[in-house]
């Protein structure tokens, strides 16, 4: 996974929208979506079903509560 892909995945995990990520890095929406898709594939989360399972597991483990971290944009 590339550095940019990791950055974008982290921002999405913090709750930023695709539009907010585009503004932050001066990227097009298609570019951000491509980075997310490639990152998920690299993590073995190629399907929406895999991503949903990961999201549910993180929620149940208390690692994500649906809010942004304090201090993030």
Buried (B, 14 or more C-beta within 10 A) or exposed (E): EEEBBEBBBEBBBBBBEBEBBBEBBEBEEEBBBBBBEBBBEBBEBEEEEEBEEBBEEEEEEEEBEEEEEEEEE
